[in-house]
Amino acid sequence: MPPKSTRRTSSGPAAKKSTSKQATLAFHGSANKVTKPSITAPGKVKKDLHLPNLPTSVQSDADSIDTPTTSEIAVIEQAVSEAKAPLTKEEQEAERVGEAQIKKYWREKELTRMFKRVHQEDLSLHEKPCIGIARIRRWKRAQMLKMNPPIEVLAVLLKEQEENNVKAQRAHLDELMTSRFADSEVQK
């Protein structure tokens, strides 16, 4: 036989006779609608709903993005100094390299791969140990260190330099490693 319960609740007519002192909450209907007073307090001033004037520094920030940073200026100066130097034997040979030879070089590179290339590389990891120098200077350093960099790469770099393509003188990795925000803080 189960034990008797110690808690007793009354049910039935006797329990319903006593009235509850707590009101029932109703979340629907117009009686429970909360409204704010339409008249503002005398001490408060209404807010101006017009848009505030935007500072003009946003436009100056957009202009500063187009201006080169200190590292970009250094790479450009390196490329210009390399261009003003007299042509070396390798540069003369690179100028004779035609578009067909460059395409043949890249076709041979792609045939040695197992999969299609995802990124375009100009020099291998061993030939580009530094960030922050122009690609032509890296090619010349690799040549000086007897790493035998491909002459087709130098030919492409010289053609880009003749077209005054400044972005071609910096590696994409160099752009990623030198943040524009870090450079702007150094300038200030």
PyMOL commands that place a pseudoatom at each C-alpha (Angstrom):
pseudoatom trace, name=CA, resn=MET, resi=1, chain=A, elem=C, hetatm=0, pos=[0.000, 0.000, 0.000]
pseudoatom trace, name=CA, resn=PRO, resi=2, chain=A, elem=C, hetatm=0, pos=[1.435, 3.376, -0.971]
pseudoatom trace, name=CA, resn=PRO, resi=3, chain=A, elem=C, hetatm=0, pos=[2.290, 5.846, 1.771]
pseudoatom trace, name=CA, resn=LYS, resi=4, chain=A, elem=C, hetatm=0, pos=[-0.074, 8.670, 2.442]
pseudoatom trace, name=CA, resn=SER, resi=5, chain=A, elem=C, hetatm=0, pos=[0.710, 12.045, 1.027]
pseudoatom trace, name=CA, resn=THR, resi=6, chain=A, elem=C, hetatm=0, pos=[1.499, 14.756, 3.560]
pseudoatom trace, name=CA, resn=ARG, resi=7, chain=A, elem=C, hetatm=0, pos=[0.443, 17.543, 1.271]
pseudoatom trace, name=CA, resn=ARG, resi=8, chain=A, elem=C, hetatm=0, pos=[-3.221, 18.223, 1.141]
pseudoatom trace, name=CA, resn=THR, resi=9, chain=A, elem=C, hetatm=0, pos=[-5.035, 20.193, -1.436]
pseudoatom trace, name=CA, resn=SER, resi=10, chain=A, elem=C, hetatm=0, pos=[-8.659, 20.768, -1.375]
pseudoatom trace, name=CA, resn=SER, resi=11, chain=A, elem=C, hetatm=0, pos=[-10.621, 20.438, -4.501]
pseudoatom trace, name=CA, resn=GLY, resi=12, chain=A, elem=C, hetatm=0, pos=[-14.199, 20.667, -5.254]
pseudoatom trace, name=CA, resn=PRO, resi=13, chain=A, elem=C, hetatm=0, pos=[-16.827, 23.166, -4.147]
pseudoatom trace, name=CA, resn=ALA, resi=14, chain=A, elem=C, hetatm=0, pos=[-15.072, 24.201, -0.945]
pseudoatom trace, name=CA, resn=ALA, resi=15, chain=A, elem=C, hetatm=0, pos=[-11.914, 25.302, -2.765]
pseudoatom trace, name=CA, resn=LYS, resi=16, chain=A, elem=C, hetatm=0, pos=[-13.812, 27.361, -5.310]
pseudoatom trace, name=CA, resn=LYS, resi=17, chain=A, elem=C, hetatm=0, pos=[-15.625, 29.372, -2.678]
pseudoatom trace, name=CA, resn=SER, resi=18, chain=A, elem=C, hetatm=0, pos=[-12.482, 31.192, -1.556]
pseudoatom trace, name=CA, resn=THR, resi=19, chain=A, elem=C, hetatm=0, pos=[-11.559, 34.060, -3.858]
pseudoatom trace, name=CA, resn=SER, resi=20, chain=A, elem=C, hetatm=0, pos=[-8.014, 34.555, -4.988]
pseudoatom trace, name=CA, resn=LYS, resi=21, chain=A, elem=C, hetatm=0, pos=[-6.344, 37.800, -4.005]
pseudoatom trace, name=CA, resn=GLN, resi=22, chain=A, elem=C, hetatm=0, pos=[-4.039, 37.763, -7.037]
pseudoatom trace, name=CA, resn=ALA, resi=23, chain=A, elem=C, hetatm=0, pos=[-5.412, 39.145, -10.306]
pseudoatom trace, name=CA, resn=THR, resi=24, chain=A, elem=C, hetatm=0, pos=[-5.229, 37.168, -13.511]
pseudoatom trace, name=CA, resn=LEU, resi=25, chain=A, elem=C, hetatm=0, pos=[-2.875, 38.529, -16.143]
pseudoatom trace, name=CA, resn=ALA, resi=26, chain=A, elem=C, hetatm=0, pos=[-4.212, 39.019, -19.631]
pseudoatom trace, name=CA, resn=PHE, resi=27, chain=A, elem=C, hetatm=0, pos=[-1.896, 39.834, -22.488]
pseudoatom trace, name=CA, resn=HIS, resi=28, chain=A, elem=C, hetatm=0, pos=[-4.521, 40.578, -25.071]
pseudoatom trace, name=CA, resn=GLY, resi=29, chain=A, elem=C, hetatm=0, pos=[-7.139, 43.256, -25.431]
pseudoatom trace, name=CA, resn=SER, resi=30, chain=A, elem=C, hetatm=0, pos=[-7.084, 47.024, -25.478]
pseudoatom trace, name=CA, resn=ALA, resi=31, chain=A, elem=C, hetatm=0, pos=[-7.157, 47.373, -21.678]
pseudoatom trace, name=CA, resn=ASN, resi=32, chain=A, elem=C, hetatm=0, pos=[-3.554, 46.216, -21.398]
pseudoatom trace, name=CA, resn=LYS, resi=33, chain=A, elem=C, hetatm=0, pos=[-2.125, 48.443, -24.128]
pseudoatom trace, name=CA, resn=VAL, resi=34, chain=A, elem=C, hetatm=0, pos=[0.844, 50.549, -22.994]
pseudoatom trace, name=CA, resn=THR, resi=35, chain=A, elem=C, hetatm=0, pos=[0.964, 54.034, -24.430]
pseudoatom trace, name=CA, resn=LYS, resi=36, chain=A, elem=C, hetatm=0, pos=[3.379, 56.903, -24.036]
pseudoatom trace, name=CA, resn=PRO, resi=37, chain=A, elem=C, hetatm=0, pos=[2.200, 60.421, -23.324]
pseudoatom trace, name=CA, resn=SER, resi=38, chain=A, elem=C, hetatm=0, pos=[1.925, 62.486, -26.480]
pseudoatom trace, name=CA, resn=ILE, resi=39, chain=A, elem=C, hetatm=0, pos=[2.930, 65.733, -24.768]
pseudoatom trace, name=CA, resn=THR, resi=40, chain=A, elem=C, hetatm=0, pos=[6.629, 66.094, -23.991]
pseudoatom trace, name=CA, resn=ALA, resi=41, chain=A, elem=C, hetatm=0, pos=[7.778, 67.212, -20.604]
pseudoatom trace, name=CA, resn=PRO, resi=42, chain=A, elem=C, hetatm=0, pos=[8.448, 70.975, -20.370]
pseudoatom trace, name=CA, resn=GLY, resi=43, chain=A, elem=C, hetatm=0, pos=[12.170, 70.502, -19.597]
pseudoatom trace, name=CA, resn=LYS, resi=44, chain=A, elem=C, hetatm=0, pos=[12.910, 68.248, -22.569]
pseudoatom trace, name=CA, resn=VAL, resi=45, chain=A, elem=C, hetatm=0, pos=[13.769, 69.445, -26.059]
pseudoatom trace, name=CA, resn=LYS, resi=46, chain=A, elem=C, hetatm=0, pos=[12.725, 67.505, -29.137]
pseudoatom trace, name=CA, resn=LYS, resi=47, chain=A, elem=C, hetatm=0, pos=[15.498, 65.848, -31.106]
pseudoatom trace, name=CA, resn=ASP, resi=48, chain=A, elem=C, hetatm=0, pos=[16.271, 67.083, -34.589]
pseudoatom trace, name=CA, resn=LEU, resi=49, chain=A, elem=C, hetatm=0, pos=[15.364, 64.288, -36.959]
pseudoatom trace, name=CA, resn=HIS, resi=50, chain=A, elem=C, hetatm=0, pos=[17.563, 65.561, -39.805]
pseudoatom trace, name=CA, resn=LEU, resi=51, chain=A, elem=C, hetatm=0, pos=[20.689, 63.563, -40.626]
pseudoatom trace, name=CA, resn=PRO, resi=52, chain=A, elem=C, hetatm=0, pos=[23.829, 65.016, -39.090]
pseudoatom trace, name=CA, resn=ASN, resi=53, chain=A, elem=C, hetatm=0, pos=[26.442, 66.417, -41.434]
pseudoatom trace, name=CA, resn=LEU, resi=54, chain=A, elem=C, hetatm=0, pos=[28.960, 63.714, -42.320]
pseudoatom trace, name=CA, resn=PRO, resi=55, chain=A, elem=C, hetatm=0, pos=[32.591, 64.665, -41.844]
pseudoatom trace, name=CA, resn=THR, resi=56, chain=A, elem=C, hetatm=0, pos=[34.617, 65.316, -44.972]
pseudoatom trace, name=CA, resn=SER, resi=57, chain=A, elem=C, hetatm=0, pos=[37.377, 63.015, -43.716]
pseudoatom trace, name=CA, resn=VAL, resi=58, chain=A, elem=C, hetatm=0, pos=[35.641, 60.124, -45.484]
pseudoatom trace, name=CA, resn=GLN, resi=59, chain=A, elem=C, hetatm=0, pos=[36.552, 61.695, -48.800]
pseudoatom trace, name=CA, resn=SER, resi=60, chain=A, elem=C, hetatm=0, pos=[40.126, 62.300, -47.693]
pseudoatom trace, name=CA, resn=ASP, resi=61, chain=A, elem=C, hetatm=0, pos=[40.385, 58.627, -46.640]
pseudoatom trace, name=CA, resn=ALA, resi=62, chain=A, elem=C, hetatm=0, pos=[39.299, 57.602, -50.121]
pseudoatom trace, name=CA, resn=ASP, resi=63, chain=A, elem=C, hetatm=0, pos=[41.969, 59.869, -51.597]
pseudoatom trace, name=CA, resn=SER, resi=64, chain=A, elem=C, hetatm=0, pos=[44.629, 58.413, -49.293]
pseudoatom trace, name=CA, resn=ILE, resi=65, chain=A, elem=C, hetatm=0, pos=[43.898, 54.895, -50.579]
pseudoatom trace, name=CA, resn=ASP, resi=66, chain=A, elem=C, hetatm=0, pos=[44.963, 55.985, -54.061]
pseudoatom trace, name=CA, resn=THR, resi=67, chain=A, elem=C, hetatm=0, pos=[48.196, 57.530, -52.811]
pseudoatom trace, name=CA, resn=PRO, resi=68, chain=A, elem=C, hetatm=0, pos=[51.060, 55.031, -52.467]
pseudoatom trace, name=CA, resn=THR, resi=69, chain=A, elem=C, hetatm=0, pos=[52.320, 54.082, -49.024]
pseudoatom trace, name=CA, resn=THR, resi=70, chain=A, elem=C, hetatm=0, pos=[55.932, 54.287, -47.913]
pseudoatom trace, name=CA, resn=SER, resi=71, chain=A, elem=C, hetatm=0, pos=[56.669, 50.673, -48.829]
pseudoatom trace, name=CA, resn=GLU, resi=72, chain=A, elem=C, hetatm=0, pos=[55.079, 51.131, -52.261]
pseudoatom trace, name=CA, resn=ILE, resi=73, chain=A, elem=C, hetatm=0, pos=[57.177, 54.247, -52.827]
pseudoatom trace, name=CA, resn=ALA, resi=74, chain=A, elem=C, hetatm=0, pos=[60.329, 52.335, -51.861]
pseudoatom trace, name=CA, resn=VAL, resi=75, chain=A, elem=C, hetatm=0, pos=[59.541, 49.526, -54.320]
pseudoatom trace, name=CA, resn=ILE, resi=76, chain=A, elem=C, hetatm=0, pos=[58.788, 52.043, -57.081]
pseudoatom trace, name=CA, resn=GLU, resi=77, chain=A, elem=C, hetatm=0, pos=[62.103, 53.821, -56.433]
pseudoatom trace, name=CA, resn=GLN, resi=78, chain=A, elem=C, hetatm=0, pos=[63.942, 50.488, -56.573]
pseudoatom trace, name=CA, resn=ALA, resi=79, chain=A, elem=C, hetatm=0, pos=[62.317, 49.630, -59.894]
pseudoatom trace, name=CA, resn=VAL, resi=80, chain=A, elem=C, hetatm=0, pos=[63.137, 53.060, -61.346]
pseudoatom trace, name=CA, resn=SER, resi=81, chain=A, elem=C, hetatm=0, pos=[66.772, 52.815, -60.231]
pseudoatom trace, name=CA, resn=GLU, resi=82, chain=A, elem=C, hetatm=0, pos=[67.018, 49.354, -61.795]
pseudoatom trace, name=CA, resn=ALA, resi=83, chain=A, elem=C, hetatm=0, pos=[65.542, 50.701, -65.028]
pseudoatom trace, name=CA, resn=LYS, resi=84, chain=A, elem=C, hetatm=0, pos=[68.020, 53.585, -65.221]
pseudoatom trace, name=CA, resn=ALA, resi=85, chain=A, elem=C, hetatm=0, pos=[70.993, 51.245, -64.825]
pseudoatom trace, name=CA, resn=PRO, resi=86, chain=A, elem=C, hetatm=0, pos=[72.695, 50.126, -68.051]
pseudoatom trace, name=CA, resn=LEU, resi=87, chain=A, elem=C, hetatm=0, pos=[71.320, 46.931, -69.548]
pseudoatom trace, name=CA, resn=THR, resi=88, chain=A, elem=C, hetatm=0, pos=[73.079, 43.765, -68.491]
pseudoatom trace, name=CA, resn=LYS, resi=89, chain=A, elem=C, hetatm=0, pos=[73.684, 40.750, -70.688]
pseudoatom trace, name=CA, resn=GLU, resi=90, chain=A, elem=C, hetatm=0, pos=[70.659, 38.992, -69.172]
pseudoatom trace, name=CA, resn=GLU, resi=91, chain=A, elem=C, hetatm=0, pos=[68.384, 41.992, -69.745]
pseudoatom trace, name=CA, resn=GLN, resi=92, chain=A, elem=C, hetatm=0, pos=[69.430, 42.212, -73.385]
pseudoatom trace, name=CA, resn=GLU, resi=93, chain=A, elem=C, hetatm=0, pos=[68.678, 38.513, -73.759]
pseudoatom trace, name=CA, resn=ALA, resi=94, chain=A, elem=C, hetatm=0, pos=[65.321, 38.985, -71.999]
pseudoatom trace, name=CA, resn=GLU, resi=95, chain=A, elem=C, hetatm=0, pos=[64.343, 41.763, -74.404]
pseudoatom trace, name=CA, resn=ARG, resi=96, chain=A, elem=C, hetatm=0, pos=[64.812, 39.334, -77.294]
pseudoatom trace, name=CA, resn=VAL, resi=97, chain=A, elem=C, hetatm=0, pos=[62.435, 36.828, -75.677]
pseudoatom trace, name=CA, resn=GLY, resi=98, chain=A, elem=C, hetatm=0, pos=[59.164, 36.774, -77.569]
pseudoatom trace, name=CA, resn=GLU, resi=99, chain=A, elem=C, hetatm=0, pos=[55.611, 36.212, -76.417]
pseudoatom trace, name=CA, resn=ALA, resi=100, chain=A, elem=C, hetatm=0, pos=[55.638, 32.702, -77.922]
pseudoatom trace, name=CA, resn=GLN, resi=101, chain=A, elem=C, hetatm=0, pos=[58.656, 31.694, -75.841]
pseudoatom trace, name=CA, resn=ILE, resi=102, chain=A, elem=C, hetatm=0, pos=[56.986, 32.991, -72.663]
pseudoatom trace, name=CA, resn=LYS, resi=103, chain=A, elem=C, hetatm=0, pos=[53.813, 31.010, -73.414]
pseudoatom trace, name=CA, resn=LYS, resi=104, chain=A, elem=C, hetatm=0, pos=[55.906, 27.919, -74.191]
pseudoatom trace, name=CA, resn=TYR, resi=105, chain=A, elem=C, hetatm=0, pos=[57.699, 28.284, -70.836]
pseudoatom trace, name=CA, resn=TRP, resi=106, chain=A, elem=C, hetatm=0, pos=[54.415, 28.444, -68.902]
pseudoatom trace, name=CA, resn=ARG, resi=107, chain=A, elem=C, hetatm=0, pos=[52.932, 25.567, -70.921]
pseudoatom trace, name=CA, resn=GLU, resi=108, chain=A, elem=C, hetatm=0, pos=[55.929, 23.394, -69.962]
pseudoatom trace, name=CA, resn=LYS, resi=109, chain=A, elem=C, hetatm=0, pos=[55.543, 24.455, -66.325]
pseudoatom trace, name=CA, resn=GLU, resi=110, chain=A, elem=C, hetatm=0, pos=[51.870, 23.461, -66.355]
pseudoatom trace, name=CA, resn=LEU, resi=111, chain=A, elem=C, hetatm=0, pos=[52.613, 20.077, -67.930]
pseudoatom trace, name=CA, resn=THR, resi=112, chain=A, elem=C, hetatm=0, pos=[54.944, 19.218, -65.045]
pseudoatom trace, name=CA, resn=ARG, resi=113, chain=A, elem=C, hetatm=0, pos=[52.155, 19.851, -62.535]
pseudoatom trace, name=CA, resn=MET, resi=114, chain=A, elem=C, hetatm=0, pos=[49.669, 17.278, -61.384]
pseudoatom trace, name=CA, resn=PHE, resi=115, chain=A, elem=C, hetatm=0, pos=[46.814, 19.786, -61.195]
pseudoatom trace, name=CA, resn=LYS, resi=116, chain=A, elem=C, hetatm=0, pos=[45.912, 23.027, -62.902]
pseudoatom trace, name=CA, resn=ARG, resi=117, chain=A, elem=C, hetatm=0, pos=[47.604, 26.073, -61.381]
pseudoatom trace, name=CA, resn=VAL, resi=118, chain=A, elem=C, hetatm=0, pos=[45.704, 28.244, -58.949]
pseudoatom trace, name=CA, resn=HIS, resi=119, chain=A, elem=C, hetatm=0, pos=[48.193, 31.085, -58.485]
pseudoatom trace, name=CA, resn=GLN, resi=120, chain=A, elem=C, hetatm=0, pos=[50.628, 32.642, -60.935]
pseudoatom trace, name=CA, resn=GLU, resi=121, chain=A, elem=C, hetatm=0, pos=[54.160, 32.558, -59.561]
pseudoatom trace, name=CA, resn=ASP, resi=122, chain=A, elem=C, hetatm=0, pos=[57.104, 34.421, -60.975]
pseudoatom trace, name=CA, resn=LEU, resi=123, chain=A, elem=C, hetatm=0, pos=[59.988, 33.019, -58.919]
pseudoatom trace, name=CA, resn=SER, resi=124, chain=A, elem=C, hetatm=0, pos=[60.282, 29.975, -56.710]
pseudoatom trace, name=CA, resn=LEU, resi=125, chain=A, elem=C, hetatm=0, pos=[60.573, 30.061, -52.919]
pseudoatom trace, name=CA, resn=HIS, resi=126, chain=A, elem=C, hetatm=0, pos=[64.379, 29.841, -53.006]
pseudoatom trace, name=CA, resn=GLU, resi=127, chain=A, elem=C, hetatm=0, pos=[64.691, 32.757, -55.393]
pseudoatom trace, name=CA, resn=LYS, resi=128, chain=A, elem=C, hetatm=0, pos=[62.581, 35.201, -53.385]
pseudoatom trace, name=CA, resn=PRO, resi=129, chain=A, elem=C, hetatm=0, pos=[63.713, 35.224, -49.778]
pseudoatom trace, name=CA, resn=CYS, resi=130, chain=A, elem=C, hetatm=0, pos=[62.705, 38.816, -48.971]
pseudoatom trace, name=CA, resn=ILE, resi=131, chain=A, elem=C, hetatm=0, pos=[59.614, 40.951, -48.926]
pseudoatom trace, name=CA, resn=GLY, resi=132, chain=A, elem=C, hetatm=0, pos=[59.798, 44.629, -49.745]
pseudoatom trace, name=CA, resn=ILE, resi=133, chain=A, elem=C, hetatm=0, pos=[62.063, 44.697, -52.772]
pseudoatom trace, name=CA, resn=ALA, resi=134, chain=A, elem=C, hetatm=0, pos=[61.189, 45.019, -56.442]
pseudoatom trace, name=CA, resn=ARG, resi=135, chain=A, elem=C, hetatm=0, pos=[60.751, 41.870, -58.499]
pseudoatom trace, name=CA, resn=ILE, resi=136, chain=A, elem=C, hetatm=0, pos=[63.513, 42.850, -60.908]
pseudoatom trace, name=CA, resn=ARG, resi=137, chain=A, elem=C, hetatm=0, pos=[65.921, 43.277, -58.018]
pseudoatom trace, name=CA, resn=ARG, resi=138, chain=A, elem=C, hetatm=0, pos=[64.893, 39.840, -56.675]
pseudoatom trace, name=CA, resn=TRP, resi=139, chain=A, elem=C, hetatm=0, pos=[65.506, 38.306, -60.092]
pseudoatom trace, name=CA, resn=LYS, resi=140, chain=A, elem=C, hetatm=0, pos=[68.956, 39.914, -60.261]
pseudoatom trace, name=CA, resn=ARG, resi=141, chain=A, elem=C, hetatm=0, pos=[69.792, 38.730, -56.751]
pseudoatom trace, name=CA, resn=ALA, resi=142, chain=A, elem=C, hetatm=0, pos=[68.797, 35.179, -57.668]
pseudoatom trace, name=CA, resn=GLN, resi=143, chain=A, elem=C, hetatm=0, pos=[70.985, 35.414, -60.789]
pseudoatom trace, name=CA, resn=MET, resi=144, chain=A, elem=C, hetatm=0, pos=[73.889, 36.732, -58.723]
pseudoatom trace, name=CA, resn=LEU, resi=145, chain=A, elem=C, hetatm=0, pos=[73.489, 33.829, -56.271]
pseudoatom trace, name=CA, resn=LYS, resi=146, chain=A, elem=C, hetatm=0, pos=[73.668, 31.386, -59.227]
pseudoatom trace, name=CA, resn=MET, resi=147, chain=A, elem=C, hetatm=0, pos=[70.106, 30.108, -58.735]
pseudoatom trace, name=CA, resn=ASN, resi=148, chain=A, elem=C, hetatm=0, pos=[69.415, 30.352, -62.481]
pseudoatom trace, name=CA, resn=PRO, resi=149, chain=A, elem=C, hetatm=0, pos=[66.003, 32.069, -62.454]
pseudoatom trace, name=CA, resn=PRO, resi=150, chain=A, elem=C, hetatm=0, pos=[64.068, 31.758, -65.728]
pseudoatom trace, name=CA, resn=ILE, resi=151, chain=A, elem=C, hetatm=0, pos=[64.866, 34.430, -68.309]
pseudoatom trace, name=CA, resn=GLU, resi=152, chain=A, elem=C, hetatm=0, pos=[61.179, 34.500, -69.290]
pseudoatom trace, name=CA, resn=VAL, resi=153, chain=A, elem=C, hetatm=0, pos=[60.318, 35.997, -65.900]
pseudoatom trace, name=CA, resn=LEU, resi=154, chain=A, elem=C, hetatm=0, pos=[62.778, 38.830, -66.467]
pseudoatom trace, name=CA, resn=ALA, resi=155, chain=A, elem=C, hetatm=0, pos=[61.298, 39.381, -69.928]
pseudoatom trace, name=CA, resn=VAL, resi=156, chain=A, elem=C, hetatm=0, pos=[57.802, 39.743, -68.454]
pseudoatom trace, name=CA, resn=LEU, resi=157, chain=A, elem=C, hetatm=0, pos=[59.070, 42.120, -65.755]
pseudoatom trace, name=CA, resn=LEU, resi=158, chain=A, elem=C, hetatm=0, pos=[60.859, 44.306, -68.297]
pseudoatom trace, name=CA, resn=LYS, resi=159, chain=A, elem=C, hetatm=0, pos=[57.721, 44.488, -70.454]
pseudoatom trace, name=CA, resn=GLU, resi=160, chain=A, elem=C, hetatm=0, pos=[55.637, 45.481, -67.431]
pseudoatom trace, name=CA, resn=GLN, resi=161, chain=A, elem=C, hetatm=0, pos=[58.189, 48.141, -66.576]
pseudoatom trace, name=CA, resn=GLU, resi=162, chain=A, elem=C, hetatm=0, pos=[58.031, 49.595, -70.089]
pseudoatom trace, name=CA, resn=GLU, resi=163, chain=A, elem=C, hetatm=0, pos=[54.249, 49.840, -69.724]
pseudoatom trace, name=CA, resn=ASN, resi=164, chain=A, elem=C, hetatm=0, pos=[54.747, 51.713, -66.406]
pseudoatom trace, name=CA, resn=ASN, resi=165, chain=A, elem=C, hetatm=0, pos=[52.750, 49.088, -64.512]
pseudoatom trace, name=CA, resn=VAL, resi=166, chain=A, elem=C, hetatm=0, pos=[53.706, 49.922, -60.932]
pseudoatom trace, name=CA, resn=LYS, resi=167, chain=A, elem=C, hetatm=0, pos=[51.684, 47.093, -59.391]
pseudoatom trace, name=CA, resn=ALA, resi=168, chain=A, elem=C, hetatm=0, pos=[53.714, 44.512, -61.331]
pseudoatom trace, name=CA, resn=GLN, resi=169, chain=A, elem=C, hetatm=0, pos=[56.861, 45.509, -59.427]
pseudoatom trace, name=CA, resn=ARG, resi=170, chain=A, elem=C, hetatm=0, pos=[55.407, 44.310, -56.113]
pseudoatom trace, name=CA, resn=ALA, resi=171, chain=A, elem=C, hetatm=0, pos=[54.542, 40.731, -55.341]
pseudoatom trace, name=CA, resn=HIS, resi=172, chain=A, elem=C, hetatm=0, pos=[50.992, 39.989, -54.204]
pseudoatom trace, name=CA, resn=LEU, resi=173, chain=A, elem=C, hetatm=0, pos=[52.403, 38.495, -51.011]
pseudoatom trace, name=CA, resn=ASP, resi=174, chain=A, elem=C, hetatm=0, pos=[54.234, 41.757, -50.404]
pseudoatom trace, name=CA, resn=GLU, resi=175, chain=A, elem=C, hetatm=0, pos=[50.938, 43.639, -50.638]
pseudoatom trace, name=CA, resn=LEU, resi=176, chain=A, elem=C, hetatm=0, pos=[49.357, 41.258, -48.147]
pseudoatom trace, name=CA, resn=MET, resi=177, chain=A, elem=C, hetatm=0, pos=[52.230, 41.427, -45.676]
pseudoatom trace, name=CA, resn=THR, resi=178, chain=A, elem=C, hetatm=0, pos=[52.462, 45.221, -45.608]
pseudoatom trace, name=CA, resn=SER, resi=179, chain=A, elem=C, hetatm=0, pos=[49.136, 46.507, -44.417]
pseudoatom trace, name=CA, resn=ARG, resi=180, chain=A, elem=C, hetatm=0, pos=[48.046, 49.947, -45.544]
pseudoatom trace, name=CA, resn=PHE, resi=181, chain=A, elem=C, hetatm=0, pos=[46.868, 50.706, -42.003]
pseudoatom trace, name=CA, resn=ALA, resi=182, chain=A, elem=C, hetatm=0, pos=[50.235, 49.877, -40.466]
pseudoatom trace, name=CA, resn=ASP, resi=183, chain=A, elem=C, hetatm=0, pos=[51.977, 52.087, -43.026]
pseudoatom trace, name=CA, resn=SER, resi=184, chain=A, elem=C, hetatm=0, pos=[49.628, 55.004, -42.364]
pseudoatom trace, name=CA, resn=GLU, resi=185, chain=A, elem=C, hetatm=0, pos=[50.312, 54.835, -38.619]
pseudoatom trace, name=CA, resn=VAL, resi=186, chain=A, elem=C, hetatm=0, pos=[54.050, 54.983, -39.258]
pseudoatom trace, name=CA, resn=GLN, resi=187, chain=A, elem=C, hetatm=0, pos=[53.650, 58.095, -41.408]
pseudoatom trace, name=CA, resn=LYS, resi=188, chain=A, elem=C, hetatm=0, pos=[51.794, 59.991, -38.665]
for i in range(1, 188): cmd.bond("trace and resi %d" % i, "trace and resi %d" % (i + 1))
show_as sticks, trace
zoom trace
